[in-house]
Each structure stands twice: as C-alpha cells, then as structure tokens.
C-alpha cells in the first residue's frame, strides 16, 4: 500500500522565526499570529526545504505510516 506524503507540523514547537517560510519555493507556508501555518498545502512539492531548515524540527514531511 502506498503512503501519501503530507506536510505536517508541531505548532507547539514553532517559535515563528520564519526560516521555513523564507526557503519554501512554492509559498506554501506563512506566518500568522507569530506561528507558521501551512497556508497552501496543495501547492507543496515536498522538496523538504522547510523540514531541513527549521531549527526546531517543528515542520516535517510525513505519511500514513510515519506520522
């Protein structure tokens, strides 16, 4: 069975630094009320830049098996 990739986040860990937003090539993310939000999940190409750059590991690519 294939797993579906999804962009996931732990909002409690997010400090709103905006690093993930700055590196997202598709403008999927934005800062709202001092926290990152996945504003346009359908635009995500799962490049992993947000996951790679987040200093707090608050955003990551997951799927059905590893959420």
LUMLUMDREN-2810 file (N, C-alpha, C; in Angstrom, 1 decimal):
<atoms>
<atom><aa>X</aa><ch>A</ch><at>N</at><xx>0.8</xx><yy>-1.2</yy><zz>0.0</zz></atom>
<atom><aa>X</aa><ch>A</ch><at>CA</at><xx>0.0</xx><yy>0.0</yy><zz>0.0</zz></atom>
<atom><aa>X</aa><ch>A</ch><at>C</at><xx>0.9</xx><yy>1.2</yy><zz>0.0</zz></atom>
<atom><aa>X</aa><ch>A</ch><at>N</at><xx>0.6</xx><yy>2.2</yy><zz>-0.9</zz></atom>
<atom><aa>X</aa><ch>A</ch><at>CA</at><xx>1.4</xx><yy>3.4</yy><zz>-1.0</zz></atom>
<atom><aa>X</aa><ch>A</ch><at>C</at><xx>1.0</xx><yy>4.4</yy><zz>0.1</zz></atom>
<atom><aa>X</aa><ch>A</ch><at>N</at><xx>2.0</xx><yy>5.1</yy><zz>0.6</zz></atom>
<atom><aa>X</aa><ch>A</ch><at>CA</at><xx>1.7</xx><yy>6.1</yy><zz>1.6</zz></atom>
<atom><aa>X</aa><ch>A</ch><at>C</at><xx>1.7</xx><yy>7.5</yy><zz>0.9</zz></atom>
<atom><aa>X</aa><ch>A</ch><at>N</at><xx>0.8</xx><yy>8.3</yy><zz>1.4</zz></atom>
<atom><aa>X</aa><ch>A</ch><at>CA</at><xx>0.6</xx><yy>9.6</yy><zz>0.8</zz></atom>
<atom><aa>X</aa><ch>A</ch><at>C</at><xx>1.4</xx><yy>10.6</yy><zz>1.6</zz></atom>
<atom><aa>X</aa><ch>A</ch><at>N</at><xx>2.3</xx><yy>11.3</yy><zz>0.9</zz></atom>
<atom><aa>X</aa><ch>A</ch><at>CA</at><xx>3.1</xx><yy>12.4</yy><zz>1.6</zz></atom>
<atom><aa>X</aa><ch>A</ch><at>C</at><xx>2.2</xx><yy>13.5</yy><zz>2.0</zz></atom>
<atom><aa>X</aa><ch>A</ch><at>N</at><xx>2.6</xx><yy>14.1</yy><zz>3.2</zz></atom>
<atom><aa>X</aa><ch>A</ch><at>CA</at><xx>1.8</xx><yy>15.2</yy><zz>3.7</zz></atom>
<atom><aa>X</aa><ch>A</ch><at>C</at><xx>2.8</xx><yy>16.1</yy><zz>4.4</zz></atom>
<atom><aa>X</aa><ch>A</ch><at>N</at><xx>2.6</xx><yy>17.4</yy><zz>4.4</zz></atom>
<atom><aa>X</aa><ch>A</ch><at>CA</at><xx>3.3</xx><yy>18.3</yy><zz>5.2</zz></atom>
<atom><aa>X</aa><ch>A</ch><at>C</at><xx>2.7</xx><yy>18.5</yy><zz>6.5</zz></atom>
<atom><aa>X</aa><ch>A</ch><at>N</at><xx>3.4</xx><yy>18.2</yy><zz>7.6</zz></atom>
<atom><aa>X</aa><ch>A</ch><at>CA</at><xx>2.9</xx><yy>18.2</yy><zz>9.0</zz></atom>
<atom><aa>X</aa><ch>A</ch><at>C</at><xx>3.7</xx><yy>19.1</yy><zz>9.8</zz></atom>
<atom><aa>X</aa><ch>A</ch><at>N</at><xx>3.1</xx><yy>19.5</yy><zz>10.9</zz></atom>
<atom><aa>X</aa><ch>A</ch><at>CA</at><xx>3.8</xx><yy>20.4</yy><zz>11.9</zz></atom>
<atom><aa>X</aa><ch>A</ch><at>C</at><xx>3.4</xx><yy>20.2</yy><zz>13.3</zz></atom>
<atom><aa>X</aa><ch>A</ch><at>N</at><xx>4.3</xx><yy>20.5</yy><zz>14.2</zz></atom>
<atom><aa>X</aa><ch>A</ch><at>CA</at><xx>4.0</xx><yy>20.6</yy><zz>15.6</zz></atom>
<atom><aa>X</aa><ch>A</ch><at>C</at><xx>4.0</xx><yy>22.0</yy><zz>16.0</zz></atom>
<atom><aa>X</aa><ch>A</ch><at>N</at><xx>2.8</xx><yy>22.6</yy><zz>16.1</zz></atom>
<atom><aa>X</aa><ch>A</ch><at>CA</at><xx>2.7</xx><yy>24.1</yy><zz>16.3</zz></atom>
<atom><aa>X</aa><ch>A</ch><at>C</at><xx>3.3</xx><yy>24.5</yy><zz>17.7</zz></atom>
<atom><aa>X</aa><ch>A</ch><at>N</at><xx>3.3</xx><yy>23.5</yy><zz>18.6</zz></atom>
<atom><aa>X</aa><ch>A</ch><at>CA</at><xx>3.8</xx><yy>23.8</yy><zz>20.0</zz></atom>
<atom><aa>X</aa><ch>A</ch><at>C</at><xx>5.3</xx><yy>24.1</yy><zz>19.9</zz></atom>
<atom><aa>X</aa><ch>A</ch><at>N</at><xx>6.0</xx><yy>23.5</yy><zz>18.9</zz></atom>
<atom><aa>X</aa><ch>A</ch><at>CA</at><xx>7.4</xx><yy>23.6</yy><zz>18.8</zz></atom>
<atom><aa>X</aa><ch>A</ch><at>C</at><xx>7.8</xx><yy>24.9</yy><zz>18.0</zz></atom>
<atom><aa>X</aa><ch>A</ch><at>N</at><xx>6.9</xx><yy>25.4</yy><zz>17.2</zz></atom>
<atom><aa>X</aa><ch>A</ch><at>CA</at><xx>7.2</xx><yy>26.5</yy><zz>16.3</zz></atom>
<atom><aa>X</aa><ch>A</ch><at>C</at><xx>7.3</xx><yy>27.8</yy><zz>17.1</zz></atom>
<atom><aa>X</aa><ch>A</ch><at>N</at><xx>8.4</xx><yy>28.5</yy><zz>16.8</zz></atom>
<atom><aa>X</aa><ch>A</ch><at>CA</at><xx>8.6</xx><yy>29.8</yy><zz>17.5</zz></atom>
<atom><aa>X</aa><ch>A</ch><at>C</at><xx>8.4</xx><yy>31.0</yy><zz>16.6</zz></atom>
<atom><aa>X</aa><ch>A</ch><at>N</at><xx>7.9</xx><yy>30.7</yy><zz>15.3</zz></atom>
<atom><aa>X</aa><ch>A</ch><at>CA</at><xx>7.6</xx><yy>31.8</yy><zz>14.4</zz></atom>
<atom><aa>X</aa><ch>A</ch><at>C</at><xx>8.8</xx><yy>32.5</yy><zz>13.8</zz></atom>
<atom><aa>X</aa><ch>A</ch><at>N</at><xx>9.9</xx><yy>31.8</yy><zz>13.7</zz></atom>
<atom><aa>X</aa><ch>A</ch><at>CA</at><xx>11.1</xx><yy>32.5</yy><zz>13.2</zz></atom>
<atom><aa>X</aa><ch>A</ch><at>C</at><xx>11.0</xx><yy>32.8</yy><zz>11.7</zz></atom>
<atom><aa>X</aa><ch>A</ch><at>N</at><xx>10.2</xx><yy>32.1</yy><zz>10.9</zz></atom>
<atom><aa>X</aa><ch>A</ch><at>CA</at><xx>10.0</xx><yy>32.4</yy><zz>9.5</zz></atom>
<atom><aa>X</aa><ch>A</ch><at>C</at><xx>11.1</xx><yy>31.8</yy><zz>8.6</zz></atom>
<atom><aa>X</aa><ch>A</ch><at>N</at><xx>12.0</xx><yy>31.0</yy><zz>9.1</zz></atom>
<atom><aa>X</aa><ch>A</ch><at>CA</at><xx>13.0</xx><yy>30.4</yy><zz>8.3</zz></atom>
<atom><aa>X</aa><ch>A</ch><at>C</at><xx>12.4</xx><yy>29.5</yy><zz>7.2</zz></atom>
<atom><aa>X</aa><ch>A</ch><at>N</at><xx>11.4</xx><yy>28.7</yy><zz>7.6</zz></atom>
<atom><aa>X</aa><ch>A</ch><at>CA</at><xx>10.8</xx><yy>27.7</yy><zz>6.7</zz></atom>
<atom><aa>X</aa><ch>A</ch><at>C</at><xx>10.0</xx><yy>28.5</yy><zz>5.6</zz></atom>
<atom><aa>X</aa><ch>A</ch><at>N</at><xx>9.4</xx><yy>29.6</yy><zz>6.0</zz></atom>
<atom><aa>X</aa><ch>A</ch><at>CA</at><xx>8.6</xx><yy>30.4</yy><zz>5.0</zz></atom>
<atom><aa>X</aa><ch>A</ch><at>C</at><xx>9.6</xx><yy>31.0</yy><zz>4.0</zz></atom>
<atom><aa>X</aa><ch>A</ch><at>N</at><xx>10.7</xx><yy>31.4</yy><zz>4.4</zz></atom>
<atom><aa>X</aa><ch>A</ch><at>CA</at><xx>11.7</xx><yy>32.0</yy><zz>3.5</zz></atom>
<atom><aa>X</aa><ch>A</ch><at>C</at><xx>12.3</xx><yy>31.1</yy><zz>2.5</zz></atom>
<atom><aa>X</aa><ch>A</ch><at>N</at><xx>12.4</xx><yy>29.8</yy><zz>2.9</zz></atom>
<atom><aa>X</aa><ch>A</ch><at>CA</at><xx>13.0</xx><yy>28.8</yy><zz>2.0</zz></atom>
<atom><aa>X</aa><ch>A</ch><at>C</at><xx>12.0</xx><yy>28.1</yy><zz>1.1</zz></atom>
<atom><aa>X</aa><ch>A</ch><at>N</at><xx>10.7</xx><yy>28.2</yy><zz>1.4</zz></atom>
<atom><aa>X</aa><ch>A</ch><at>CA</at><xx>9.7</xx><yy>27.5</yy><zz>0.6</zz></atom>
<atom><aa>X</aa><ch>A</ch><at>C</at><xx>9.6</xx><yy>28.0</yy><zz>-0.8</zz></atom>
<atom><aa>X</aa><ch>A</ch><at>N</at><xx>9.9</xx><yy>27.2</yy><zz>-1.8</zz></atom>
<atom><aa>X</aa><ch>A</ch><at>CA</at><xx>9.9</xx><yy>27.7</yy><zz>-3.2</zz></atom>
<atom><aa>X</aa><ch>A</ch><at>C</at><xx>8.5</xx><yy>27.9</yy><zz>-3.8</zz></atom>
<atom><aa>X</aa><ch>A</ch><at>N</at><xx>7.5</xx><yy>27.4</yy><zz>-3.1</zz></atom>
<atom><aa>X</aa><ch>A</ch><at>CA</at><xx>6.1</xx><yy>27.5</yy><zz>-3.6</zz></atom>
<atom><aa>X</aa><ch>A</ch><at>C</at><xx>5.2</xx><yy>28.3</yy><zz>-2.7</zz></atom>
<atom><aa>X</aa><ch>A</ch><at>N</at><xx>5.7</xx><yy>29.0</yy><zz>-1.8</zz></atom>
<atom><aa>X</aa><ch>A</ch><at>CA</at><xx>5.0</xx><yy>29.9</yy><zz>-0.8</zz></atom>
<atom><aa>X</aa><ch>A</ch><at>C</at><xx>3.8</xx><yy>29.1</yy><zz>-0.2</zz></atom>
<atom><aa>X</aa><ch>A</ch><at>N</at><xx>4.1</xx><yy>27.9</yy><zz>0.2</zz></atom>
<atom><aa>X</aa><ch>A</ch><at>CA</at><xx>3.1</xx><yy>27.1</yy><zz>0.9</zz></atom>
<atom><aa>X</aa><ch>A</ch><at>C</at><xx>2.8</xx><yy>27.6</yy><zz>2.3</zz></atom>
<atom><aa>X</aa><ch>A</ch><at>N</at><xx>3.9</xx><yy>28.1</yy><zz>2.9</zz></atom>
<atom><aa>X</aa><ch>A</ch><at>CA</at><xx>3.8</xx><yy>28.5</yy><zz>4.3</zz></atom>
<atom><aa>X</aa><ch>A</ch><at>C</at><xx>3.7</xx><yy>30.0</yy><zz>4.5</zz></atom>
<atom><aa>X</aa><ch>A</ch><at>N</at><xx>3.2</xx><yy>30.4</yy><zz>5.7</zz></atom>
<atom><aa>X</aa><ch>A</ch><at>CA</at><xx>3.2</xx><yy>31.8</yy><zz>6.0</zz></atom>
<atom><aa>X</aa><ch>A</ch><at>C</at><xx>3.1</xx><yy>31.9</yy><zz>7.6</zz></atom>
<atom><aa>X</aa><ch>A</ch><at>N</at><xx>3.5</xx><yy>33.1</yy><zz>8.1</zz></atom>
<atom><aa>X</aa><ch>A</ch><at>CA</at><xx>3.4</xx><yy>33.3</yy><zz>9.5</zz></atom>
<atom><aa>X</aa><ch>A</ch><at>C</at><xx>2.1</xx><yy>34.0</yy><zz>9.8</zz></atom>
<atom><aa>X</aa><ch>A</ch><at>N</at><xx>1.3</xx><yy>33.5</yy><zz>10.7</zz></atom>
<atom><aa>X</aa><ch>A</ch><at>CA</at><xx>0.1</xx><yy>34.0</yy><zz>11.2</zz></atom>
<atom><aa>X</aa><ch>A</ch><at>C</at><xx>0.1</xx><yy>34.0</yy><zz>12.7</zz></atom>
<atom><aa>X</aa><ch>A</ch><at>N</at><xx>-0.1</xx><yy>35.1</yy><zz>13.4</zz></atom>
<atom><aa>X</aa><ch>A</ch><at>CA</at><xx>-0.1</xx><yy>35.2</yy><zz>14.8</zz></atom>
<atom><aa>X</aa><ch>A</ch><at>C</at><xx>1.1</xx><yy>34.6</yy><zz>15.4</zz></atom>
<atom><aa>X</aa><ch>A</ch><at>N</at><xx>2.3</xx><yy>34.9</yy><zz>14.8</zz></atom>
<atom><aa>X</aa><ch>A</ch><at>CA</at><xx>3.6</xx><yy>34.5</yy><zz>15.3</zz></atom>
<atom><aa>X</aa><ch>A</ch><at>C</at><xx>3.9</xx><yy>33.0</yy><zz>15.3</zz></atom>
<atom><aa>X</aa><ch>A</ch><at>N</at><xx>3.1</xx><yy>32.3</yy><zz>14.4</zz></atom>
<atom><aa>X</aa><ch>A</ch><at>CA</at><xx>3.4</xx><yy>30.9</yy><zz>14.2</zz></atom>
<atom><aa>X</aa><ch>A</ch><at>C</at><xx>3.3</xx><yy>30.6</yy><zz>12.7</zz></atom>
<atom><aa>X</aa><ch>A</ch><at>N</at><xx>4.0</xx><yy>29.5</yy><zz>12.3</zz></atom>
<atom><aa>X</aa><ch>A</ch><at>CA</at><xx>4.0</xx><yy>29.1</yy><zz>10.9</zz></atom>
<atom><aa>X</aa><ch>A</ch><at>C</at><xx>2.6</xx><yy>28.3</yy><zz>10.7</zz></atom>
<atom><aa>X</aa><ch>A</ch><at>N</at><xx>2.0</xx><yy>28.6</yy><zz>9.5</zz></atom>
<atom><aa>X</aa><ch>A</ch><at>CA</at><xx>0.8</xx><yy>27.8</yy><zz>9.1</zz></atom>
<atom><aa>X</aa><ch>A</ch><at>C</at><xx>1.0</xx><yy>27.3</yy><zz>7.7</zz></atom>
<atom><aa>X</aa><ch>A</ch><at>N</at><xx>0.5</xx><yy>26.2</yy><zz>7.5</zz></atom>
<atom><aa>X</aa><ch>A</ch><at>CA</at><xx>0.5</xx><yy>25.6</yy><zz>6.1</zz></atom>
<atom><aa>X</aa><ch>A</ch><at>C</at><xx>-0.7</xx><yy>26.2</yy><zz>5.4</zz></atom>
<atom><aa>X</aa><ch>A</ch><at>N</at><xx>-0.4</xx><yy>27.3</yy><zz>4.7</zz></atom>
<atom><aa>X</aa><ch>A</ch><at>CA</at><xx>-1.5</xx><yy>28.0</yy><zz>4.1</zz></atom>
<atom><aa>X</aa><ch>A</ch><at>C</at><xx>-2.0</xx><yy>27.4</yy><zz>2.8</zz></atom>
<atom><aa>X</aa><ch>A</ch><at>N</at><xx>-1.1</xx><yy>26.8</yy><zz>2.0</zz></atom>
<atom><aa>X</aa><ch>A</ch><at>CA</at><xx>-1.5</xx><yy>26.3</yy><zz>0.7</zz></atom>
<atom><aa>X</aa><ch>A</ch><at>C</at><xx>-0.9</xx><yy>24.8</yy><zz>0.6</zz></atom>
<atom><aa>X</aa><ch>A</ch><at>N</at><xx>-1.5</xx><yy>23.9</yy><zz>1.3</zz></atom>
<atom><aa>X</aa><ch>A</ch><at>CA</at><xx>-0.9</xx><yy>22.5</yy><zz>1.3</zz></atom>
<atom><aa>X</aa><ch>A</ch><at>C</at><xx>-0.9</xx><yy>21.9</yy><zz>-0.1</zz></atom>
<atom><aa>X</aa><ch>A</ch><at>N</at><xx>-1.9</xx><yy>22.2</yy><zz>-0.9</zz></atom>
<atom><aa>X</aa><ch>A</ch><at>CA</at><xx>-1.9</xx><yy>21.6</yy><zz>-2.3</zz></atom>
<atom><aa>X</aa><ch>A</ch><at>C</at><xx>-0.8</xx><yy>22.0</yy><zz>-3.2</zz></atom>
<atom><aa>X</aa><ch>A</ch><at>N</at><xx>-0.1</xx><yy>23.1</yy><zz>-2.8</zz></atom>
<atom><aa>X</aa><ch>A</ch><at>CA</at><xx>1.0</xx><yy>23.6</yy><zz>-3.7</zz></atom>
<atom><aa>X</aa><ch>A</ch><at>C</at><xx>2.3</xx><yy>23.0</yy><zz>-3.3</zz></atom>
<atom><aa>X</aa><ch>A</ch><at>N</at><xx>2.3</xx><yy>22.3</yy><zz>-2.2</zz></atom>
<atom><aa>X</aa><ch>A</ch><at>CA</at><xx>3.6</xx><yy>21.7</yy><zz>-1.7</zz></atom>
<atom><aa>X</aa><ch>A</ch><at>C</at><xx>4.1</xx><yy>20.6</yy><zz>-2.7</zz></atom>
<atom><aa>X</aa><ch>A</ch><at>N</at><xx>5.4</xx><yy>20.7</yy><zz>-3.0</zz></atom>
<atom><aa>X</aa><ch>A</ch><at>CA</at><xx>6.1</xx><yy>19.8</yy><zz>-3.9</zz></atom>
<atom><aa>X</aa><ch>A</ch><at>C</at><xx>7.0</xx><yy>18.8</yy><zz>-3.1</zz></atom>
<atom><aa>X</aa><ch>A</ch><at>N</at><xx>6.9</xx><yy>18.9</yy><zz>-1.8</zz></atom>
<atom><aa>X</aa><ch>A</ch><at>CA</at><xx>7.7</xx><yy>18.0</yy><zz>-0.9</zz></atom>
<atom><aa>X</aa><ch>A</ch><at>C</at><xx>9.2</xx><yy>18.1</yy><zz>-1.1</zz></atom>
<atom><aa>X</aa><ch>A</ch><at>N</at><xx>9.7</xx><yy>19.3</yy><zz>-1.3</zz></atom>
<atom><aa>X</aa><ch>A</ch><at>CA</at><xx>11.1</xx><yy>19.4</yy><zz>-1.6</zz></atom>
<atom><aa>X</aa><ch>A</ch><at>C</at><xx>11.9</xx><yy>19.2</yy><zz>-0.3</zz></atom>
<atom><aa>X</aa><ch>A</ch><at>N</at><xx>11.3</xx><yy>19.4</yy><zz>0.9</zz></atom>
<atom><aa>X</aa><ch>A</ch><at>CA</at><xx>12.0</xx><yy>19.2</yy><zz>2.1</zz></atom>
<atom><aa>X</aa><ch>A</ch><at>C</at><xx>12.8</xx><yy>20.4</yy><zz>2.7</zz></atom>
<atom><aa>X</aa><ch>A</ch><at>N</at><xx>12.7</xx><yy>21.5</yy><zz>2.0</zz></atom>
<atom><aa>X</aa><ch>A</ch><at>CA</at><xx>13.5</xx><yy>22.7</yy><zz>2.5</zz></atom>
<atom><aa>X</aa><ch>A</ch><at>C</at><xx>13.0</xx><yy>23.2</yy><zz>3.8</zz></atom>
<atom><aa>X</aa><ch>A</ch><at>N</at><xx>11.7</xx><yy>23.2</yy><zz>4.1</zz></atom>
<atom><aa>X</aa><ch>A</ch><at>CA</at><xx>11.2</xx><yy>23.6</yy><zz>5.4</zz></atom>
<atom><aa>X</aa><ch>A</ch><at>C</at><xx>11.7</xx><yy>22.7</yy><zz>6.5</zz></atom>
<atom><aa>X</aa><ch>A</ch><at>N</at><xx>11.6</xx><yy>21.4</yy><zz>6.2</zz></atom>
<atom><aa>X</aa><ch>A</ch><at>CA</at><xx>12.0</xx><yy>20.4</yy><zz>7.2</zz></atom>
<atom><aa>X</aa><ch>A</ch><at>C</at><xx>13.5</xx><yy>20.5</yy><zz>7.5</zz></atom>
<atom><aa>X</aa><ch>A</ch><at>N</at><xx>14.3</xx><yy>20.7</yy><zz>6.4</zz></atom>
<atom><aa>X</aa><ch>A</ch><at>CA</at><xx>15.7</xx><yy>20.8</yy><zz>6.5</zz></atom>
<atom><aa>X</aa><ch>A</ch><at>C</at><xx>16.1</xx><yy>22.0</yy><zz>7.3</zz></atom>
<atom><aa>X</aa><ch>A</ch><at>N</at><xx>15.5</xx><yy>23.2</yy><zz>7.1</zz></atom>
<atom><aa>X</aa><ch>A</ch><at>CA</at><xx>15.9</xx><yy>24.4</yy><zz>7.6</zz></atom>
<atom><aa>X</aa><ch>A</ch><at>C</at><xx>15.3</xx><yy>24.8</yy><zz>9.0</zz></atom>
<atom><aa>X</aa><ch>A</ch><at>N</at><xx>14.2</xx><yy>24.2</yy><zz>9.4</zz></atom>
<atom><aa>X</aa><ch>A</ch><at>CA</at><xx>13.5</xx><yy>24.5</yy><zz>10.6</zz></atom>
<atom><aa>X</aa><ch>A</ch><at>C</at><xx>14.5</xx><yy>24.2</yy><zz>11.8</zz></atom>
<atom><aa>X</aa><ch>A</ch><at>N</at><xx>14.9</xx><yy>25.2</yy><zz>12.6</zz></atom>
<atom><aa>X</aa><ch>A</ch><at>CA</at><xx>15.8</xx><yy>25.0</yy><zz>13.7</zz></atom>
<atom><aa>X</aa><ch>A</ch><at>C</at><xx>15.1</xx><yy>24.2</yy><zz>14.9</zz></atom>
<atom><aa>X</aa><ch>A</ch><at>N</at><xx>13.8</xx><yy>24.1</yy><zz>14.9</zz></atom>
<atom><aa>X</aa><ch>A</ch><at>CA</at><xx>13.1</xx><yy>23.5</yy><zz>16.0</zz></atom>
<atom><aa>X</aa><ch>A</ch><at>C</at><xx>12.5</xx><yy>22.2</yy><zz>15.6</zz></atom>
<atom><aa>X</aa><ch>A</ch><at>N</at><xx>12.7</xx><yy>21.7</yy><zz>14.4</zz></atom>
<atom><aa>X</aa><ch>A</ch><at>CA</at><xx>12.0</xx><yy>20.5</yy><zz>13.9</zz></atom>
<atom><aa>X</aa><ch>A</ch><at>C</at><xx>10.5</xx><yy>20.5</yy><zz>14.0</zz></atom>
<atom><aa>X</aa><ch>A</ch><at>N</at><xx>9.9</xx><yy>21.7</yy><zz>13.8</zz></atom>
<atom><aa>X</aa><ch>A</ch><at>CA</at><xx>8.5</xx><yy>21.9</yy><zz>14.0</zz></atom>
<atom><aa>X</aa><ch>A</ch><at>C</at><xx>7.7</xx><yy>21.5</yy><zz>12.8</zz></atom>
<atom><aa>X</aa><ch>A</ch><at>N</at><xx>8.3</xx><yy>21.4</yy><zz>11.6</zz></atom>
<atom><aa>X</aa><ch>A</ch><at>CA</at><xx>7.6</xx><yy>21.1</yy><zz>10.4</zz></atom>
<atom><aa>X</aa><ch>A</ch><at>C</at><xx>8.4</xx><yy>19.9</yy><zz>9.7</zz></atom>
<atom><aa>X</aa><ch>A</ch><at>N</at><xx>7.6</xx><yy>19.0</yy><zz>9.1</zz></atom>
<atom><aa>X</aa><ch>A</ch><at>CA</at><xx>8.2</xx><yy>17.9</yy><zz>8.5</zz></atom>
<atom><aa>X</aa><ch>A</ch><at>C</at><xx>7.3</xx><yy>17.2</yy><zz>7.5</zz></atom>
<atom><aa>X</aa><ch>A</ch><at>N</at><xx>7.9</xx><yy>16.4</yy><zz>6.7</zz></atom>
<atom><aa>X</aa><ch>A</ch><at>CA</at><xx>7.1</xx><yy>15.6</yy><zz>5.7</zz></atom>
<atom><aa>X</aa><ch>A</ch><at>C</at><xx>6.8</xx><yy>14.3</yy><zz>6.3</zz></atom>
<atom><aa>X</aa><ch>A</ch><at>N</at><xx>5.6</xx><yy>13.9</yy><zz>6.3</zz></atom>
<atom><aa>X</aa><ch>A</ch><at>CA</at><xx>5.2</xx><yy>12.6</yy><zz>6.9</zz></atom>
<atom><aa>X</aa><ch>A</ch><at>C</at><xx>4.2</xx><yy>11.9</yy><zz>5.9</zz></atom>
<atom><aa>X</aa><ch>A</ch><at>N</at><xx>3.8</xx><yy>10.8</yy><zz>6.4</zz></atom>
<atom><aa>X</aa><ch>A</ch><at>CA</at><xx>2.8</xx><yy>10.0</yy><zz>5.6</zz></atom>
<atom><aa>X</aa><ch>A</ch><at>C</at><xx>2.0</xx><yy>9.1</yy><zz>6.5</zz></atom>
<atom><aa>X</aa><ch>A</ch><at>N</at><xx>1.2</xx><yy>8.3</yy><zz>6.0</zz></atom>
<atom><aa>X</aa><ch>A</ch><at>CA</at><xx>0.3</xx><yy>7.4</yy><zz>6.8</zz></atom>
<atom><aa>X</aa><ch>A</ch><at>C</at><xx>1.1</xx><yy>6.6</yy><zz>7.8</zz></atom>
<atom><aa>X</aa><ch>A</ch><at>N</at><xx>2.2</xx><yy>6.0</yy><zz>7.4</zz></atom>
<atom><aa>X</aa><ch>A</ch><at>CA</at><xx>2.9</xx><yy>5.1</yy><zz>8.3</zz></atom>
<atom><aa>X</aa><ch>A</ch><at>C</at><xx>3.8</xx><yy>5.8</yy><zz>9.3</zz></atom>
<atom><aa>X</aa><ch>A</ch><at>N</at><xx>4.3</xx><yy>7.0</yy><zz>9.1</zz></atom>
<atom><aa>X</aa><ch>A</ch><at>CA</at><xx>5.3</xx><yy>7.6</yy><zz>10.0</zz></atom>
<atom><aa>X</aa><ch>A</ch><at>C</at><xx>4.8</xx><yy>8.9</yy><zz>10.7</zz></atom>
<atom><aa>X</aa><ch>A</ch><at>N</at><xx>3.6</xx><yy>9.1</yy><zz>10.7</zz></atom>
<atom><aa>X</aa><ch>A</ch><at>CA</at><xx>3.1</xx><yy>10.3</yy><zz>11.3</zz></atom>
<atom><aa>X</aa><ch>A</ch><at>C</at><xx>3.3</xx><yy>10.2</yy><zz>12.8</zz></atom>
</atoms>
